């Protein structure tokens, strides 16, 4: 039994160190998730990875089936609606004027240009404060990715960012469970 406690403790410590790694979030986007909800047939998916050690935000997004053409895309912090935290009107590199598309871009969170100016002001007036507020909003589950269009200027599709399990955490958890099962069988 003592061995099992040691293995579980070791796996927990390793999993804890894995949490210092970049944190990934994902969201499925659609019209019914908008505020107010709409009947857009558009859908999308985003994966947003924030790394507060490297001060980066990696944004990947895919969308299709919008009724209007895209006019803006960014991350808001706040429930049910909140201010835009990231670049406005849209992430640089996001495809505008289309009904479907994708982007894959990494932003430097040490640069004021990665944030909306008002978000920096509201976050203590510093870029570091804005980065911390963005990370806190994402961790609290109050961040959402929003795509605006000509048909829905307030937003055609959106999705709240949810934590994505890190592969190393999944692997370590599986290792701990396998070790516990092995030790049980040895009894």
N, C-alpha and C positions, 0 to 999 in steps of 0.2 A: 504493500500500500504506500510506503514511503517513496518508492520509485515513481509511482503514478503521480504523486503530488509534485515531485521534482520535475517530471516531464511536463505537466500542465503549467507549472510556474515558469519553466523555461520557454514554453510556447507562448505564454502570456507576455513575457518580457520581450520576446522577439516580435510579437504582433504589435506591442506598444511602440517599438522602435520603427516599425513599418508605418505607423500613423504619422511620423514626421515627414513622410514622403508627400509628394503632391496629392491633393485631394480632388478626385473626379466626381462630377455631378452629371446627371442626364435628365432629359425631359422629352416627353412625347408632346407635340404641339398640335392643337386643333381649335376649331371655332367655338365649340361648347365650353372650352376652358377660358375663353375671353371674358372680360367684364365690361359690358354685359355680354352674355353668351350670344353667339350667332350661328347660323346654319351653313357656314362655309364648308365646302367639301375638302378644303385644303388640309393637309397634314404635314407634319415635319418631325424631325428628331434632332436634338442637340446634345453634345457632350462638351462640357466645360470643365477644364482642369485648372485649378488655381494652385500655384506653388509660391507660398509666402517666403520661402528661403531663397529661391531664385528670382522672386518678384515678377512672375509671369502669369499670364492668363491665356490658356490655349483654348480657342473656340472652334468647334467643328459643328456645322449645321447643314442639314439637308431638308428640303421642302419641295412640295409639288401640289398641284391642283388648286392653287389660289384663284379666286374669282377676279381679283384685281391684280395689277402689277405692283411689285414691291416698291415701297417708298422709304422704309426705315426698318432697322432691326437692331436691338440692343437688349441689355439686361436692366430690369427694374428691381428695386428692393422695396418691399412693402406689401402688405396683405389688406384688402383684396387688390388694391392698386397702389402703386408707390412711385416715387420719382425715379427717373432714369439715372443709373449709376455710371454706365459706360459711355463711350463715344456717342455723340448725337450729330445728325439725326440717325446715323447708322454706323455700325462697325466699318472701318475702312476695309475694303476687300469684299464686302458683302454685295452680292449681285442685285442691282436695282433695276426697275423697269421690266421685270420678268415675273412669270407665274410659277416657275420652278427653278431650282438651282441648288448650289452648295457653296460652302466656304470652309477653309481650314487655315487658320491664322493664329499666330502667337503674338500677344501684346505685352509690352514692357510696362509693368506697373509702377516703375519709378518715374515714368513720364506723365506729366499733367494731361497730355493729349490722349491718354488711354481712358480718361474719365470725363464726364460732363462737368463743366466748371462749377455749377451749382451744387453738385454732389461733393466736390472737394470742399467748398465753403461750408456746407452743412456737416462735414466730417472733421471739423476742427481747423479747416483752412490749409491743411497740408496734404500732399500726395500720399504720404505714409498713413495718414488718418483715413483717407479715402480707401486705400488698399485694405486696411484693417476693417473698415465698415463693410466693404464688399465681401470679404472673407466671412465676417460675422453674420451678415445677412444670408449668405449661402448656407452656412452651417446651421442657421436657425430655421431654414426651410422657407424663408420669405423672399427668395430671389426667383424671378421668372424671366424667361427668354420670350421676347415679343417680336412678331413680324407684322408690320403695318403695310397696308396696300391702298390703292386708289379706291377700291370698293369699301374698305373699312379703315378710314383714316386713324381711328383710335386703336386699331389692332385687329388683324384678321385671324391670326392663330397665335396661341401662346401655350407655354407649359412651365409649371413650377419645377425648379431644379431639385433633384433628389440625390442623395449620396449614392455613388456607385461603389460596390465593394471592390477593394483593391485586390488584384490577383495574389499578391504575397500574403495578405490577410486570409484569403480563402484557403490558400495552400497550407499556411501554418495552422489554421483551425482544423483542416483535414488531417494534418500530421498529428496534432494533439489527440484527435478522436481515434485515429488509427493506433496510436501508442496506448491509449487507455484501453481500447478493445484488446490489443495484444497482451497487455498485462493482466487483464481479466481472465483471458483464456489460459494463462500460465498457472493460475491458481488451482 
